[in-house]
Amino acid sequence: MRSCPTPVTSSQTASRGLRLAAAFRAIPRSRLAAPALLLVLCCAFCWKLVLSNEYTWIDDPDIVDMDVPRLEFQQVTWHQHEFPLWDPHSWCGQPFLGEIVGAAFPLNWPLFLLKPNAKGQLSFRQLNWYYLALHFLGALFAYWLCRDLELSRFASLFGGFVFSFSGFFGITLWPEVVSGLLIAPLVLLFLLRVVRRDRPVASAALCGMFLGIAWLSGHHEIPTYLSLAVAAVWLYDLASQRSRWRQWLALVSTAVLFTILTSAFQTIPGYEYARLAFRWVGIDQPVEWNDVIPYRIHAAYSLAPSSLLAIVLPWGGRNTGVFTGVVVLSLAVIAIVAKWQTLWVRLFACLALAGLLLALGGWNVFHGLLYAVLPLFGKARNPARLLCLFGLGMAVLSAFGLDSLRTDPAAPLLRKISYVLLALAGLVAVLALAAAAFKQPGPDDYLFMLGLLALLFTAVLLSGRNGILSRRSVAWATVALVVLELGNVVTTLYRDRTPDRPETYLPNLTRFRDLTDFLHHQPGPVRVNGMEVTDAFNLGDWEDIDTLTGFGAGVTRNIFLLDWPSVRTENLLAVDYALSKKPPRADQQVVFRGAGGITVLKNVDALPRVRITHRAETMSSVKQLAARVNDASFDARNTVLLVGSAPALQSCSGEDQARVSRRTANSVAIDARLACRGMLILADTWYPGWDATVDGRPATIYQAYSALRGVVLESGGHHVEFHYNPASAWLGAAMSAAGVLGACLLALLAHAAPSSALR
């Protein structure tokens, strides 16, 4: 028998209504409310990218030619259930993790788990949301930093937004550079906790952990500059507490230990690669690890003093990474003057000033001194990127300034700032009137916007001072002006996807599709030389096809020293196709004509990717070996060259066979049959970490031609497998995991223990 429902009384209904209303009132106090609001603000600011399908941020030569193909390669490899340790598509194969390209950065990994589009590639929408995610995380981490400095929730949200969408962070497009910078607020958050001795051991460990994560980002310059800033704060802490130097030393050691551990997944493979590679730094010839980057390169990449105008006038110099806007600059001045007694204001003012002055590079003798005495500092060749410290400092100062403005809108200082802003607006008006009177070109639109914003902010300040606007209205009006000012600069980097714009780089992503479709249908793994028509575009990573060269910072020395541009070396490296607009050479055949006037040429003399040789010659040096390869009398098809000793091989009249049966990013499987003892040559780069097995048993890999992989096989049929298992990567991964887990464990223990237990 069914029971009757209990009737709901009016008092119960009222009680439920009160609970629901209380729940809604509690939302603004929820820990998730501020991040959610920040996400909404970021989405609104980036509406062109995430609320429209007409714009993209990637229409830049470096992003289209290098970064997007790298991201595509990683997504493909992840979907093949492998980690991208090795890139087989450029320079006959290169250690992808060792090249320091962001593969080790964990915040990138969710992108690679996304389902590719119908063409099996990253879509514009995925890339746009990826851009937003990086900037939202930067804003969120800066928000947490401001909250930890006891700023109001409103000012902290503002500081987070300013950090992410102004200055160097807002202007920079390179994901691997932005990734290192977005971690900076967390590094400073825990470092400043150490300074005020708030659970210092755990805070030092977390500071080191996040600095280590910054080193995983994929570029060394921002982590280098961030490490310099951290070191400066540590020295300040020592100077202020000299009597407790033993405790200070223990805390520094903890931070350094966790930095080394956490960064190891990137730094150990990166160091291994650096020692075995050439790197291009802006001079005619590439350099090796121990070579000094000439200071003239640093000077060339310095912030020009004329660009200082770009702090308030965008595009007012060669480097706009310094742009913060007149409103943010005014708020920073308010913070410095009104709250100078606050330690954190002084610290971030010094951070911003140091970043700005050191960014001048060749114009600042102190930068040259650091270059001379700090070896790692000299490896970072772009002083202008020190503006990242200026941007972070200005963001936090502006948040302090906004809180000061909210609490005391009638402060005498605000009247003086209002007069300066009014004078600036008047100057713009005078310039415009003078240009009209003399019939000369007037100020550009950005200068007019500067004058307008100065005038509007003056009105806001005076209205707040005279009580016309409430404190809340003054704060919201200030935020609105900052969003307007930054929006007129940062969002200009978002280009519409109109295909017929002459300055667009997006066609590179589609104009070679018919050529690569043809090459994908050719038997065996093919390798193509496309330098003539693709220029710097990383065709291989984007289209999942092997290319002779690639666009990156370096290449392993063994491949580079083989005189790779010569025809005979190309044949040795199994470059069996070329893309060209020129007539074919005598040793080439036209096999396909693309829609864009590009032909696919077959190199008829190219050696196969895998082959068997029964004769070995020894060379005394790599230079002698490279000369021998280019000797017209040398029979590369039947002879292998090795530097030093060579294994004993046999000659016979039987037929040999070898073919690639399976290949992934990190492995190659080959089936071979030999008439007698010989060496199997795989025309892929030899590099530490590659292991070989023959019929399941370990085998030695010889450096054939000093750069390729060779394995000795006996007569009969064999199954050969090459696997890339670099000890540098696995050791680094274990150390990074230990660093993250150890720091998190210390944090949990510190949270559970009394505040003095871990002091």
Buried (B, 14 or more C-beta within 10 A) or exposed (E): EEEEEEEEEEEEEEEEEEEEEEEEEEEEEEEEEBBEBBBEBBBEBBEBBBEEEEBBBBBBEBBBBBBBBBBBBBBBBBBEEBBBBBBBBBBBBBBBBBBBBBBBBEBBEEBBEBEBEEEEBBBBBBBBBBBBBBBBBBBBBBBBBBBBBEBBBBBBBBBBBBBBBBBBBBBBBBBBBBBBBBBBBBBBBBBBBBBEBBBBBBBBBBBBBBBBBBBBBBBBBBBBBBBBBBEBBBEBBBEEEEEBEEBBEBBBEBBBBBBBBBBBBBBBBBBBBBEBBBBEBBEEEBBEBEEEBBBEBBBBBBBBEEBBBBBBBBBBBEBBBBBBBBBBBBBBBBBBBBBEEBBBBBBBBBBBBBBBBBBBBBBBEEBBEBBEEBEEBBBBBBBBBBBBBBBBBBBBBBBBBBBBBBEBBEBEBBEEBBEBBBEBBEBBBEBBEEEEEEEEEBBEEBBBBBBBBBBBBBBBBBBBBEEEBEBEBBBBBBBEBBBBBBBBBBBEBBBEBEEEEEEBBBEBBEBBBBBBEBBEEBEEBBBBBBBEBBEBBBBBBBBBBBBBBBBBBBBBBBBBBBBBEEBBBBBBBBBBBBBBEEEBBEEBEEBBEBEEEBBBBBBEBBBBBBBBBBBBEEBEEBEEBBEBBBEEEBEBEEBBBBBEEBBEBEEEEEEBEBBBEEBBBBBBBBBBBBBBBBBBBBBBBBBBBBBBBBEEEEBEBBBBBBBBBBBBBEBEEBEBBBBBEBEBBBBBBEBBBBBBEBBBEBBEBBEEEEEEEBE
